[in-house]
């Protein structure tokens, strides 16, 4: 069984947490693959999702009984040739996603969703 990023989200860190990783996943960075599901996790009334859609965007969804936050970032805004670094952070006030390239002088952008 393969290790999944959503296995890192558990009941301890549902209210506030960060996932940060570097990937060179060929499917994620292949424009001919229409959609890639990276995270799809329900814990109680909390839901986390991260997909790469057909528009070559990463879409981070964080939903609870009291809010639904969605943030979208275009992967083409960074140099993804050698892979990308993805950081997801969430708490009760906001959820955000940082997408960066892997160069020494990182180019990155942050997408933020608030309640």
HUURUR-V427055 format. One record per backbone hydrogen bond with DSSP energy under -1.0 kcal/mol. NH is the residue of the N-H (numbers start at 1). CO is the residue of the C=O. If there is no record, write none. Layout:
[[NH & CO] [NH & CO]]
//
This chain:
[[7 & 4] [8 & 5] [9 & 6] [17 & 90] [19 & 88] [21 & 86] [23 & 84] [29 & 25] [30 & 27] [33 & 30] [36 & 52] [38 & 50] [39 & 50] [41 & 48] [43 & 46] [46 & 43] [47 & 63] [48 & 41] [49 & 61] [50 & 39] [51 & 59] [52 & 36] [53 & 57] [56 & 53] [58 & 73] [59 & 51] [60 & 71] [61 & 49] [62 & 69] [63 & 47] [64 & 67] [69 & 62] [71 & 60] [73 & 58] [75 & 56] [77 & 74] [78 & 75] [80 & 78] [83 & 80] [84 & 23] [85 & 100] [86 & 21] [87 & 98] [88 & 19] [89 & 96] [90 & 17] [91 & 94] [95 & 113] [96 & 89] [97 & 111] [98 & 87] [99 & 109] [100 & 85] [101 & 107] [106 & 104] [109 & 99] [111 & 97] [113 & 95] [115 & 93]]
//
